[in-house]
């Protein structure tokens, strides 16, 4: 018999990209349980971004409750916990706190078979679905077997991102502000920095366009050491390490487009409705089929032919199949974005 919930806690304590791809599930839960309260358990660094999502009523920072998960659950009115990411301590705590519904993937971890009572069973590795679609498997206890199409996913993103006047002032002198998020913090196969340099050179002919590099402070240092030619371009500004994740969200939201490989800011950009271009290898499990940017203004590129060597075993940040995505191909998409913005004026 399908379950119903009044207060759901979704657990997602990993990276921002994974969290973003879980949020469409929250929107569907609101449809299935009118009036339900949805809380999301995440790490502190991601909390402010999650607060921008209109489908999340409360954000619980893991650091605030990790020492007493049982006490936290007992002191709340949470009647359902969804382990969207395996979490042994939370599964155990929900069991001992007698949370009524404990939803987890019993095929993924044995402890979820023990501590969860509303179990689902699926294999991510065998699935042909996108990561955001796979998350809908957790809704089967509600009697909902529908997996949204990739085209339906963008309609399940609901964000309200506040305007930042300082960012607006920095963008104001330029007609088109393009973000290049060149690195992936080790989470994706990267487009070669040489291609980013060539793209910046080709875009230098457009006097109204400015390029902004985003990333962590460590990634900014990497660019200083390995991509000095990119930083030296007159149409390029380096903002690496300057923004918190929540302010980076506002920066992306107020820009005109973003290009990145498979990394959190790529999925965030697509989810908030920004023009977004994702660059991917064709090799499982890194391919577009699993990790494409899904948004109303998102595009994705990959070559059809994988590396001659086993791409999955390559430890370098980039590889031959990423090099085959040419700057000229990316330039065509950026040019279409520029034309699109001109028509909007």
C-alpha positions as CSV (number, residue, x, y, z in Angstrom):
1,X,0.0,0.0,0.0
2,X,1.4,3.4,-0.9
3,X,2.8,5.4,2.0
4,X,2.1,9.1,2.8
5,X,4.3,11.6,4.6
6,X,3.9,14.8,6.5
7,X,7.6,15.7,7.1
8,X,10.3,14.1,4.9
9,X,14.1,14.3,5.5
10,X,16.1,13.7,2.4
11,X,19.8,12.9,3.1
12,X,22.4,14.1,0.6
13,X,25.7,15.0,2.3
14,X,28.1,14.7,-0.7
15,X,28.9,17.2,-3.4
16,X,26.8,20.0,-4.7
17,X,26.2,18.5,-8.2
18,X,24.8,15.4,-6.6
19,X,22.6,17.5,-4.4
20,X,21.3,19.6,-7.3
21,X,20.4,16.4,-9.2
22,X,18.3,15.2,-6.2
23,X,16.1,18.4,-6.0
24,X,13.7,17.4,-8.8
25,X,12.7,14.4,-6.6
26,X,11.8,16.9,-3.9
27,X,9.5,18.8,-6.3
28,X,7.7,15.5,-7.1
29,X,7.3,14.6,-3.5
30,X,5.4,17.9,-3.0
31,X,3.0,16.8,-5.7
32,X,2.5,13.4,-4.2
33,X,2.1,14.7,-0.6
34,X,0.2,18.0,-0.7
35,X,1.2,20.1,2.3
36,X,4.3,18.0,3.1
37,X,7.3,19.6,4.7
38,X,10.6,18.6,3.1
39,X,13.9,19.0,4.9
40,X,17.3,18.3,3.3
41,X,20.3,17.1,5.3
42,X,23.5,18.3,3.7
43,X,27.0,19.6,4.6
44,X,27.3,23.3,5.7
45,X,29.2,24.4,2.6
46,X,26.1,23.6,0.4
47,X,23.4,24.7,2.8
48,X,22.9,28.3,1.5
49,X,22.5,27.0,-2.1
50,X,19.9,24.5,-1.1
51,X,18.0,27.3,0.6
52,X,17.6,28.9,-2.8
53,X,15.4,25.9,-3.8
54,X,11.7,26.6,-3.3
55,X,10.9,22.9,-2.8
56,X,13.0,22.6,0.3
57,X,11.4,24.0,3.5
58,X,14.3,23.5,5.9
59,X,18.0,22.8,5.5
60,X,19.6,20.7,8.2
61,X,23.4,21.1,8.3
62,X,25.1,17.8,9.0
63,X,27.7,19.4,11.3
64,X,24.9,20.6,13.6
65,X,23.3,17.1,14.2
66,X,26.0,14.6,13.5
67,X,26.9,14.1,17.2
68,X,23.3,13.1,18.1
69,X,21.3,12.0,15.1
70,X,18.9,9.9,17.3
71,X,18.2,12.9,19.5
72,X,17.7,15.2,16.5
73,X,15.2,12.8,14.9
74,X,13.3,12.1,18.2
75,X,13.0,15.8,18.8
76,X,11.6,16.5,15.3
77,X,8.3,15.6,13.7
78,X,10.1,13.8,10.8
79,X,8.1,10.7,9.8
80,X,10.1,9.8,6.7
81,X,13.8,9.6,6.0
82,X,15.0,9.1,2.4
83,X,18.6,7.9,2.1
84,X,19.2,9.4,-1.3
85,X,22.9,8.7,-0.5
86,X,24.0,5.7,1.6
87,X,24.5,6.9,5.2
88,X,25.0,4.2,7.8
89,X,24.8,6.4,10.8
90,X,21.6,8.1,9.7
91,X,20.0,4.8,8.7
92,X,20.8,3.4,12.2
93,X,19.6,6.5,13.9
94,X,16.3,6.6,12.0
95,X,15.8,3.0,13.1
96,X,16.4,3.6,16.8
97,X,14.4,6.9,16.7
98,X,11.5,4.8,15.3
99,X,11.0,7.0,12.3
100,X,7.9,5.6,10.6
101,X,9.2,5.4,7.0
102,X,12.9,4.7,6.3
103,X,13.5,4.5,2.5
104,X,16.8,3.2,1.2
105,X,18.2,1.2,-1.6
106,X,18.5,-2.3,-0.2
107,X,20.6,-3.4,-3.2
108,X,23.3,-0.8,-2.4
109,X,24.3,-1.5,1.2
110,X,23.4,-4.4,3.5
111,X,22.8,-2.0,6.4
112,X,20.0,-0.4,4.4
113,X,18.4,-3.8,4.1
114,X,18.6,-4.1,8.0
115,X,17.5,-0.6,9.0
116,X,15.2,0.5,6.2
117,X,11.6,-0.7,6.2
118,X,10.4,0.9,2.9
119,X,13.0,-0.5,0.6
120,X,13.7,0.0,-3.0
121,X,16.1,-2.0,-5.2
122,X,18.0,-0.7,-8.2
123,X,21.5,-0.6,-9.6
124,X,22.9,2.7,-10.7
125,X,25.7,0.9,-12.7
126,X,23.2,-1.0,-14.8
127,X,20.8,1.9,-15.3
128,X,20.6,3.7,-18.6
129,X,18.9,6.7,-16.9
130,X,20.4,10.1,-16.0
131,X,21.5,10.5,-12.4
132,X,18.5,12.9,-11.7
133,X,16.1,10.2,-13.1
134,X,17.7,7.5,-11.0
135,X,16.7,9.4,-7.8
136,X,13.1,8.9,-8.6
137,X,13.5,5.2,-7.8
138,X,13.2,6.3,-4.2
139,X,9.6,7.4,-4.7
140,X,8.3,3.9,-5.4
141,X,7.0,3.4,-1.8
142,X,4.6,6.3,-2.6
143,X,3.2,4.2,-5.4
144,X,4.8,6.5,-8.0
145,X,6.6,4.5,-10.7
146,X,6.9,7.3,-13.2
147,X,10.5,8.3,-14.1
148,X,10.4,11.8,-15.7
149,X,12.1,12.1,-19.1
150,X,15.2,14.3,-19.4
151,X,13.0,16.9,-21.1
152,X,10.7,16.9,-18.0
153,X,13.4,17.3,-15.4
154,X,14.0,21.1,-15.9
155,X,10.4,21.8,-15.1
156,X,11.0,20.3,-11.6
157,X,13.7,22.8,-10.7
158,X,12.3,25.8,-8.7
159,X,14.9,28.3,-7.6
160,X,14.8,31.8,-6.3
161,X,18.3,33.3,-6.4
162,X,18.7,36.8,-5.0
163,X,20.3,39.6,-7.1
164,X,23.8,40.7,-6.0
165,X,24.3,44.4,-6.8
166,X,28.2,44.1,-6.6
167,X,28.1,41.3,-9.2
168,X,25.7,43.3,-11.4
169,X,28.1,46.3,-11.3
170,X,31.0,44.0,-12.4
171,X,29.1,42.7,-15.3
172,X,27.6,46.0,-16.4
173,X,30.4,47.2,-18.7
174,X,30.0,44.1,-20.9
175,X,27.3,43.0,-23.3
176,X,27.9,39.3,-22.7
177,X,29.5,37.8,-19.6
178,X,30.7,34.2,-20.1
179,X,31.9,32.0,-17.3
180,X,34.5,29.3,-17.9
181,X,34.7,26.8,-15.1
182,X,37.8,25.1,-16.4
183,X,38.5,22.5,-13.6
184,X,36.4,19.8,-12.0
185,X,38.0,19.3,-8.6
186,X,38.7,15.7,-9.8
187,X,35.0,15.0,-10.3
188,X,34.9,14.9,-14.1
189,X,37.0,14.6,-17.2
190,X,38.2,18.1,-18.2
191,X,38.3,19.9,-21.5
192,X,42.0,20.7,-22.2
193,X,43.2,24.1,-21.0
194,X,44.7,24.7,-24.4
195,X,41.2,24.6,-25.9
196,X,40.0,27.1,-23.3
197,X,43.0,29.4,-24.3
198,X,42.1,29.0,-28.0
199,X,38.4,29.7,-27.3
200,X,39.3,32.9,-25.4
201,X,41.5,34.1,-28.3
202,X,38.7,33.5,-30.8
203,X,36.2,35.4,-28.6
204,X,38.6,38.3,-28.2
205,X,37.3,39.6,-31.5
206,X,34.0,40.3,-29.8
207,X,34.6,43.5,-27.9
208,X,31.4,43.3,-25.9
209,X,32.2,39.9,-24.5
210,X,34.1,39.2,-21.3
211,X,35.3,35.9,-19.8
212,X,35.3,35.1,-16.1
213,X,37.2,32.1,-14.7
214,X,35.6,30.5,-11.7
215,X,36.8,27.7,-9.4
216,X,38.4,27.1,-6.0
217,X,41.5,28.9,-4.8
218,X,43.5,25.8,-5.5
219,X,42.2,25.6,-9.0
220,X,43.1,29.3,-9.5
221,X,46.7,28.5,-8.4
222,X,46.7,25.6,-10.9
223,X,45.7,28.0,-13.6
224,X,48.5,30.4,-12.6
225,X,51.0,27.6,-12.9
226,X,49.7,25.8,-16.0
227,X,47.5,28.3,-17.9
228,X,49.3,31.6,-17.8
229,X,48.4,32.3,-21.4
230,X,44.7,32.0,-20.5
231,X,45.1,34.4,-17.6
232,X,47.0,36.8,-19.8
233,X,44.2,37.3,-22.3
234,X,42.8,40.9,-22.2
235,X,39.2,39.6,-22.2
236,X,39.7,37.3,-19.2
237,X,39.3,37.9,-15.5
238,X,40.3,35.3,-12.8
239,X,37.8,35.0,-9.9
240,X,38.9,31.6,-8.6
241,X,38.7,31.4,-4.8
242,X,36.7,34.7,-4.5
243,X,33.3,33.3,-3.9
244,X,31.4,31.2,-1.5
245,X,29.2,28.6,-3.1
246,X,26.1,30.6,-2.5
247,X,27.7,33.8,-4.0
248,X,29.0,31.7,-6.9
249,X,25.4,30.7,-7.5
250,X,24.4,34.4,-7.8
251,X,27.4,35.0,-10.0
252,X,26.3,32.2,-12.4
253,X,22.7,33.3,-12.3
254,X,23.5,36.9,-13.3
255,X,26.0,36.0,-16.0
256,X,25.0,35.2,-19.6
257,X,26.4,31.7,-20.0
258,X,28.7,29.0,-18.4
259,X,30.9,26.3,-19.9
260,X,32.3,23.4,-17.9
261,X,32.9,19.7,-17.9
262,X,31.1,17.4,-15.5
263,X,31.2,19.3,-12.2
264,X,28.9,20.7,-9.6
265,X,28.7,24.3,-11.0
266,X,27.7,22.9,-14.4
267,X,24.6,21.2,-12.9
268,X,23.9,24.2,-10.7
269,X,24.0,26.5,-13.8
270,X,21.6,24.3,-15.7
271,X,19.2,24.0,-12.8
272,X,18.8,27.7,-12.2
273,X,18.1,28.3,-15.9
274,X,21.4,29.7,-17.1
275,X,22.7,29.1,-20.6
276,X,25.0,26.1,-20.0
277,X,27.3,24.0,-22.0
278,X,28.6,20.7,-20.6
279,X,31.6,19.0,-22.2
280,X,31.9,15.2,-21.7
281,X,33.7,12.0,-22.7
282,X,31.6,9.3,-24.4
283,X,32.8,6.7,-21.9
284,X,30.6,5.2,-19.1
285,X,30.1,6.1,-16.3
286,X,31.4,9.7,-17.1
287,X,29.2,10.1,-20.2
288,X,26.3,12.5,-21.0
289,X,23.8,9.7,-20.5
290,X,24.5,9.7,-16.8
291,X,25.7,13.3,-16.1
292,X,24.5,15.7,-18.9
293,X,23.5,19.2,-17.8
294,X,19.7,19.2,-17.7
295,X,18.1,22.6,-17.9
296,X,15.8,24.7,-20.1
297,X,18.9,26.4,-21.7
298,X,21.4,23.6,-21.4
299,X,23.5,22.0,-24.2
300,X,26.0,19.2,-24.0
301,X,28.8,18.0,-26.3
302,X,30.7,14.8,-26.6
303,X,32.5,12.9,-29.3
304,X,31.2,9.5,-30.5
305,X,34.5,7.7,-30.4
306,X,36.2,7.0,-27.0
307,X,39.9,7.1,-26.4
308,X,41.9,4.2,-28.0
309,X,43.1,3.4,-24.5
310,X,40.6,2.5,-21.7
311,X,39.3,6.0,-20.9
312,X,38.2,4.8,-17.4
313,X,41.8,4.0,-16.5
314,X,43.3,7.4,-17.5
315,X,44.4,9.3,-14.4
316,X,45.1,12.6,-16.1
317,X,42.4,15.3,-15.9
318,X,41.9,15.2,-19.7
319,X,42.1,12.7,-22.5
320,X,42.0,12.3,-26.3
321,X,38.2,12.1,-26.5
322,X,37.9,15.5,-24.7
323,X,40.5,17.0,-27.0
324,X,38.3,16.0,-29.9
325,X,35.7,18.5,-28.8
326,X,37.1,21.5,-30.8
327,X,37.1,25.1,-29.8
328,X,35.4,25.8,-33.1
329,X,32.5,23.6,-32.1
330,X,32.2,25.3,-28.7
331,X,32.5,28.8,-30.4
332,X,29.4,28.1,-32.5
333,X,27.3,27.5,-29.4
334,X,28.6,30.6,-27.7
335,X,27.9,32.6,-30.9
336,X,24.3,31.3,-30.8
337,X,24.0,32.5,-27.2
338,X,25.3,35.9,-28.1
339,X,22.7,36.1,-31.0
340,X,20.0,34.9,-28.7
341,X,20.7,37.6,-26.1
342,X,20.8,40.3,-28.8
343,X,17.3,39.2,-29.9
344,X,16.1,39.5,-26.2
345,X,17.0,43.2,-26.1
